[in-house]
């Protein structure tokens, strides 16, 4: 049978920071019955105590915060503090920059939880803060549950402050901004030469098609070959338009970055082909000998040469098959790397490396080694 509590005693003890008394009164082993309205009054009394004792008795103020936290987690015969009361606790904790209380509310077992309106109000408060606690509060509020617009706002505010580790933690928690937020973050990273952060974000969430084109030109101007590679691997929906590729090639040429220019040229040629083998042979078109002399160029096994001839003939008829045949591509790569051009000819090197990076599972290295585009 549940034991009834003395409401006045709990409320008075809460407001005076008497943590031991409150803990004793709320001992779950005593099966104490505490009505919701009494819990709410006790919480509000403790909140008043945090303000009353803040300047005169800091220790008591701290104990009042501990009581607030304790009471918010009380479950007495299915009674718990109300959502309205939790809203007041949340806003008071944000105003006082009590990160521990906010984090504790984040881990409440529903019901109840603070309302969406209160979380958003707390978020707006946090944005105006000038404090070292600002970002921690913002992250916890975002994780507590906000609308898509609110979540995107958090990501963009963090990006403005170059808080990339905080952004990474939100992604790790399964939270993502809207597309406009992604594009904003990537633009801010590129503008501030934060290319490591740029690469991390783009690996988690791609930019939109139009934004991707802008980022490609920024990356080329900055000589960021690794970023150029990432942007050339976007999914079909976000793939960079061919006219933008031409602009980026022109920028690379004008800024004396021939390796990037040739790499973009390879992408320009290959991007028309949906099938890997078709793309490879489009890239090789200028290097392939005429008619049936492929065996002299591709120094691979006899079986591979026969397979290669079949592929070439099939492609000529327009009915190429086995586009996923990675082994023939690996044979081609091995032969290309054995060719003397791979030691001296930059366009050829760029083409071969493009094939490796886009159409093989790993960087297949022939006896002549690997050439980077730096």
VEXDREN-2710 file (C-alpha; in Angstrom, 1 decimal):
% VEXDREN-2710
k/r/px/py/pz
1/UNK/0.0/0.0/0.0
2/UNK/1.4/3.4/-1.0
3/UNK/2.3/5.8/1.8
4/UNK/1.0/9.3/1.5
5/UNK/3.5/12.1/1.7
6/UNK/3.4/15.4/3.6
7/UNK/3.1/17.8/0.6
8/UNK/4.1/20.9/2.5
9/UNK/7.2/19.2/3.9
10/UNK/8.4/18.2/0.4
11/UNK/7.7/21.6/-1.1
12/UNK/9.4/23.4/1.7
13/UNK/12.5/21.1/1.7
14/UNK/12.8/21.5/-2.0
15/UNK/12.8/25.3/-1.9
16/UNK/15.4/25.3/0.9
17/UNK/17.8/23.0/-0.9
18/UNK/17.5/20.2/1.7
19/UNK/18.6/17.4/-0.7
20/UNK/18.8/14.6/1.9
21/UNK/15.3/15.3/3.1
22/UNK/13.9/15.3/-0.5
23/UNK/15.7/12.1/-1.3
24/UNK/14.3/10.4/1.8
25/UNK/10.8/11.6/1.0
26/UNK/11.0/10.3/-2.6
27/UNK/12.6/7.0/-1.8
28/UNK/11.2/4.6/-4.3
29/UNK/11.5/1.7/-1.8
30/UNK/8.9/3.3/0.4
31/UNK/6.2/3.1/-2.2
32/UNK/5.4/6.7/-1.5
33/UNK/2.4/8.3/-3.3
34/UNK/3.2/11.8/-4.6
35/UNK/0.4/13.4/-6.7
36/UNK/1.6/15.2/-9.9
37/UNK/0.5/18.6/-8.6
38/UNK/2.7/18.2/-5.5
39/UNK/5.7/17.1/-7.6
40/UNK/5.2/20.2/-9.8
41/UNK/5.0/22.5/-6.8
42/UNK/8.1/21.0/-5.3
43/UNK/10.0/21.4/-8.6
44/UNK/8.9/25.0/-9.0
45/UNK/9.9/25.7/-5.3
46/UNK/13.3/24.3/-6.0
47/UNK/13.6/26.4/-9.1
48/UNK/12.8/29.5/-7.0
49/UNK/15.5/28.4/-4.6
50/UNK/18.1/28.3/-7.3
51/UNK/17.4/32.0/-7.9
52/UNK/17.0/33.0/-4.3
53/UNK/20.3/31.4/-3.1
54/UNK/22.3/32.1/-6.2
55/UNK/24.3/35.0/-4.8
56/UNK/24.0/34.5/-1.0
57/UNK/24.3/30.7/-0.7
58/UNK/25.8/29.2/-3.8
59/UNK/25.9/25.7/-2.2
60/UNK/22.2/25.8/-1.4
61/UNK/21.5/27.0/-5.0
62/UNK/23.5/24.0/-6.3
63/UNK/21.5/21.7/-4.0
64/UNK/18.3/23.2/-5.3
65/UNK/19.4/22.3/-8.9
66/UNK/20.1/18.7/-7.7
67/UNK/16.6/18.5/-6.3
68/UNK/15.1/19.8/-9.5
69/UNK/17.0/17.0/-11.4
70/UNK/15.9/14.4/-8.8
71/UNK/12.2/15.3/-8.9
72/UNK/12.1/15.4/-12.7
73/UNK/13.1/11.7/-12.7
74/UNK/10.7/10.7/-9.9
75/UNK/8.1/8.0/-10.8
76/UNK/5.7/7.4/-7.9
77/UNK/2.9/5.0/-8.8
78/UNK/2.9/6.3/-12.4
79/UNK/2.9/9.9/-11.2
80/UNK/5.5/12.2/-12.6
81/UNK/6.1/15.9/-13.2
82/UNK/3.9/17.4/-15.9
83/UNK/5.0/18.6/-19.3
84/UNK/4.3/22.2/-18.4
85/UNK/6.6/21.9/-15.4
86/UNK/9.4/20.3/-17.5
87/UNK/9.1/23.1/-19.9
88/UNK/9.8/25.6/-17.1
89/UNK/12.7/23.5/-15.9
90/UNK/14.2/23.4/-19.4
91/UNK/14.0/27.1/-20.1
92/UNK/15.4/27.9/-16.6
93/UNK/18.2/25.5/-17.1
94/UNK/19.1/27.0/-20.5
95/UNK/18.9/30.5/-19.1
96/UNK/21.3/29.5/-16.3
97/UNK/23.4/27.5/-18.7
98/UNK/23.0/24.4/-16.6
99/UNK/24.3/21.9/-19.2
100/UNK/24.0/19.0/-16.8
101/UNK/20.2/19.6/-16.2
102/UNK/19.6/19.9/-19.9
103/UNK/21.5/16.7/-20.6
104/UNK/19.5/15.0/-17.8
105/UNK/16.2/16.0/-19.4
106/UNK/17.5/14.6/-22.7
107/UNK/17.6/11.1/-21.0
108/UNK/14.1/11.3/-19.4
109/UNK/12.0/8.2/-20.0
110/UNK/8.7/9.4/-21.7
111/UNK/6.2/10.4/-20.7
112/UNK/6.5/13.2/-20.3
113/UNK/9.2/15.1/-22.1
114/UNK/9.6/18.9/-22.6
115/UNK/7.3/20.1/-25.4
116/UNK/8.6/21.0/-28.9
117/UNK/7.6/24.6/-28.3
118/UNK/9.8/24.7/-25.1
119/UNK/12.7/23.0/-26.9
120/UNK/12.6/25.6/-29.7
121/UNK/12.3/28.5/-27.3
122/UNK/15.4/27.1/-25.5
123/UNK/17.2/26.8/-28.8
124/UNK/16.4/30.4/-29.6
125/UNK/17.8/31.4/-26.2
126/UNK/20.9/29.4/-26.8
127/UNK/21.7/31.0/-30.1
128/UNK/22.0/34.4/-28.5
129/UNK/24.4/33.2/-25.8
130/UNK/28.1/34.1/-25.7
131/UNK/29.4/31.3/-23.6
132/UNK/31.5/28.2/-23.8
133/UNK/28.4/26.2/-22.9
134/UNK/26.5/27.4/-26.0
135/UNK/27.4/24.6/-28.3
136/UNK/26.9/21.8/-25.8
137/UNK/23.4/23.2/-25.0
138/UNK/22.6/23.5/-28.7
139/UNK/23.6/19.9/-29.4
140/UNK/21.6/18.5/-26.5
141/UNK/18.5/20.5/-27.5
142/UNK/18.8/19.3/-31.0
143/UNK/19.0/15.7/-29.9
144/UNK/16.0/16.3/-27.6
145/UNK/13.8/16.6/-30.6
146/UNK/13.3/19.6/-32.9
147/UNK/11.6/20.2/-36.2
148/UNK/13.6/19.8/-39.4
149/UNK/13.9/23.6/-39.6
150/UNK/15.2/23.7/-36.1
151/UNK/17.7/20.9/-36.7
152/UNK/19.0/22.6/-39.8
153/UNK/19.4/25.9/-37.8
154/UNK/21.6/24.1/-35.3
155/UNK/23.8/22.6/-38.1
156/UNK/24.2/26.0/-39.8
157/UNK/25.0/27.8/-36.5
158/UNK/27.6/25.3/-35.7
159/UNK/29.1/25.7/-39.2
160/UNK/29.3/29.4/-38.8
161/UNK/31.4/28.9/-35.7
162/UNK/33.5/26.2/-37.4
163/UNK/32.3/23.7/-34.8
164/UNK/33.0/20.6/-37.1
165/UNK/33.4/18.1/-34.2
166/UNK/30.0/19.1/-32.9
167/UNK/28.5/18.6/-36.3
168/UNK/30.1/15.2/-36.5
169/UNK/28.6/14.3/-33.2
170/UNK/25.1/15.2/-34.5
171/UNK/25.6/13.0/-37.6
172/UNK/26.8/10.2/-35.3
173/UNK/23.5/10.5/-33.4
174/UNK/21.6/10.0/-36.6
175/UNK/20.6/13.6/-37.1
176/UNK/20.8/15.4/-40.5
177/UNK/20.0/18.9/-41.8
178/UNK/17.9/19.7/-44.8
179/UNK/19.6/20.0/-48.2
180/UNK/19.9/23.8/-47.8
181/UNK/21.7/23.2/-44.5
182/UNK/24.1/20.8/-46.1
183/UNK/25.0/23.2/-48.9
184/UNK/25.5/26.0/-46.4
185/UNK/27.9/23.9/-44.2
186/UNK/29.9/22.8/-47.2
187/UNK/30.1/26.4/-48.6
188/UNK/31.2/27.7/-45.2
189/UNK/33.9/25.0/-45.0
190/UNK/35.2/25.6/-48.5
191/UNK/35.1/29.4/-48.0
192/UNK/37.2/29.0/-44.8
193/UNK/39.6/26.5/-46.4
194/UNK/38.4/23.8/-44.0
195/UNK/38.8/21.1/-46.6
196/UNK/39.1/18.2/-44.1
197/UNK/35.7/19.1/-42.6
198/UNK/34.3/19.5/-46.2
199/UNK/35.4/16.0/-47.1
200/UNK/33.9/14.5/-43.9
201/UNK/30.5/16.2/-44.4
202/UNK/30.3/15.3/-48.1
203/UNK/31.0/11.7/-47.2
204/UNK/27.9/11.8/-45.0
205/UNK/25.6/13.9/-47.1
206/UNK/26.0/15.1/-50.6
207/UNK/25.5/18.7/-51.8
208/UNK/22.8/19.5/-54.3
209/UNK/23.6/19.6/-58.0
210/UNK/23.9/23.4/-58.3
211/UNK/25.9/23.8/-55.1
212/UNK/28.2/20.9/-56.1
213/UNK/29.2/22.8/-59.3
214/UNK/30.2/25.8/-57.2
215/UNK/32.2/23.7/-54.8
216/UNK/34.0/22.0/-57.7
217/UNK/35.3/25.4/-59.0
218/UNK/36.3/26.4/-55.5
219/UNK/38.2/23.2/-54.9
220/UNK/40.0/23.5/-58.3
221/UNK/41.0/27.1/-57.5
222/UNK/42.3/25.8/-54.1
223/UNK/44.2/22.9/-55.7
224/UNK/42.2/20.4/-53.6
225/UNK/42.5/17.3/-55.8
226/UNK/41.0/14.9/-53.2
227/UNK/37.9/17.1/-53.0
228/UNK/37.7/17.2/-56.8
229/UNK/37.7/13.4/-56.7
230/UNK/34.9/13.3/-54.2
231/UNK/32.8/15.8/-56.2
232/UNK/33.3/13.7/-59.3
233/UNK/31.8/10.7/-57.5
234/UNK/28.5/12.1/-56.6
235/UNK/25.3/10.2/-57.3
236/UNK/23.4/10.7/-60.5
237/UNK/20.9/13.1/-58.9
238/UNK/23.7/15.4/-57.7
239/UNK/26.2/14.9/-60.5
240/UNK/27.9/18.0/-61.7
241/UNK/26.7/19.3/-65.1
242/UNK/29.0/19.0/-68.0
243/UNK/29.1/22.8/-68.7
244/UNK/30.4/23.2/-65.1
245/UNK/33.0/20.5/-65.7
246/UNK/34.2/22.6/-68.7
247/UNK/34.4/25.7/-66.6
248/UNK/36.4/23.8/-63.9
249/UNK/38.8/22.5/-66.5
250/UNK/39.4/26.0/-67.8
251/UNK/40.1/27.2/-64.2
252/UNK/42.5/24.3/-63.7
253/UNK/44.3/25.2/-66.9
254/UNK/44.4/28.9/-66.2
255/UNK/45.8/28.2/-62.7
256/UNK/48.5/25.9/-64.1
257/UNK/47.1/22.7/-62.6
258/UNK/47.3/20.3/-65.6
259/UNK/46.9/17.2/-63.5
260/UNK/43.5/18.3/-62.2
261/UNK/42.6/19.6/-65.7
262/UNK/43.3/16.2/-67.3
263/UNK/41.5/14.4/-64.5
264/UNK/38.4/16.5/-65.1
265/UNK/38.7/15.9/-68.9
266/UNK/38.7/12.1/-68.1
267/UNK/35.6/12.6/-66.0
268/UNK/34.0/14.7/-68.7
269/UNK/34.5/11.9/-71.2
270/UNK/33.4/9.1/-68.9
271/UNK/30.4/10.7/-67.4
272/UNK/28.3/10.0/-70.5
273/UNK/28.7/6.3/-69.9
274/UNK/26.6/4.4/-67.4
275/UNK/28.4/1.1/-67.8
276/UNK/32.0/0.9/-66.4
277/UNK/33.5/-1.0/-69.4
278/UNK/31.8/1.5/-71.8
279/UNK/33.4/4.4/-69.9
280/UNK/36.8/2.7/-69.9
281/UNK/36.8/2.3/-73.6
282/UNK/35.5/5.8/-74.1
283/UNK/38.6/7.0/-72.2
284/UNK/40.9/4.6/-74.2
285/UNK/39.5/5.7/-77.6
286/UNK/42.4/7.9/-78.5
287/UNK/45.0/5.3/-77.4
288/UNK/43.6/2.1/-78.9
289/UNK/45.2/0.8/-82.1
290/UNK/42.9/0.3/-85.1
291/UNK/41.0/-2.9/-85.9
292/UNK/42.1/-6.1/-84.2
293/UNK/45.5/-5.1/-82.9
294/UNK/44.5/-4.8/-79.3
295/UNK/46.7/-7.7/-78.2
296/UNK/49.7/-5.6/-79.0
297/UNK/48.6/-2.9/-76.7
298/UNK/47.1/-5.0/-73.8
299/UNK/49.9/-7.2/-72.6
300/UNK/47.6/-9.4/-70.5
301/UNK/46.8/-13.1/-70.6
302/UNK/45.5/-14.8/-73.7
303/UNK/42.1/-15.4/-72.2
304/UNK/41.8/-11.7/-71.2
305/UNK/42.8/-10.6/-74.8
306/UNK/40.1/-12.8/-76.2
307/UNK/37.6/-11.4/-73.7
308/UNK/38.8/-7.9/-74.6
309/UNK/38.2/-8.5/-78.3
310/UNK/34.7/-9.8/-77.5
311/UNK/33.9/-6.7/-75.4
312/UNK/35.2/-4.3/-78.2
313/UNK/33.2/-6.1/-80.8
314/UNK/30.1/-6.2/-78.6
315/UNK/30.4/-2.5/-77.9
316/UNK/30.8/-1.7/-81.6
317/UNK/27.4/-3.5/-82.1
318/UNK/25.9/-1.5/-79.2
319/UNK/25.1/-4.6/-77.2
320/UNK/27.9/-4.6/-74.6
321/UNK/27.4/-7.0/-71.7
322/UNK/29.0/-7.8/-68.4
323/UNK/29.5/-4.2/-67.5
324/UNK/30.3/-5.3/-64.0
325/UNK/33.2/-7.4/-65.1
326/UNK/35.8/-5.9/-62.8
327/UNK/38.5/-8.5/-63.8
328/UNK/38.8/-7.3/-67.4
329/UNK/39.1/-3.7/-66.1
330/UNK/41.9/-4.8/-63.7
331/UNK/43.7/-6.5/-66.6
332/UNK/43.4/-3.3/-68.6
333/UNK/44.7/-1.2/-65.7
334/UNK/47.7/-3.6/-65.3
335/UNK/48.5/-3.2/-68.9
336/UNK/48.1/0.5/-68.9
337/UNK/50.5/0.9/-66.0
338/UNK/53.0/-1.3/-67.9
339/UNK/52.9/1.1/-70.8
340/UNK/55.8/3.6/-71.1
341/UNK/53.3/6.4/-71.3
342/UNK/52.4/5.9/-67.7
343/UNK/55.9/7.2/-66.8
344/UNK/55.9/10.4/-68.8
345/UNK/52.5/11.3/-70.3
346/UNK/50.4/13.3/-67.8
347/UNK/47.1/13.0/-69.7
348/UNK/47.6/9.2/-69.9
349/UNK/48.5/9.1/-66.2
350/UNK/45.4/11.0/-65.3
351/UNK/43.2/8.7/-67.4
352/UNK/44.6/5.6/-65.8
353/UNK/44.3/6.9/-62.3
354/UNK/40.7/7.9/-63.1
355/UNK/39.9/4.4/-64.2
356/UNK/41.5/3.0/-61.0
357/UNK/39.6/5.4/-58.7
358/UNK/36.2/5.1/-60.4
359/UNK/36.0/1.6/-61.7
360/UNK/38.1/-0.7/-59.5
361/UNK/37.6/-1.7/-55.9
362/UNK/41.1/-0.6/-54.9
363/UNK/44.2/1.0/-56.4
364/UNK/45.6/-1.8/-58.4
365/UNK/49.3/-1.2/-58.7
366/UNK/51.4/-2.6/-61.6
367/UNK/55.1/-3.1/-61.5
368/UNK/55.7/0.5/-62.5
369/UNK/54.0/1.9/-59.3
370/UNK/51.4/4.5/-58.8
371/UNK/51.5/8.1/-59.9
372/UNK/49.4/10.7/-58.0
373/UNK/47.9/13.7/-59.6
374/UNK/49.5/16.2/-57.2
END
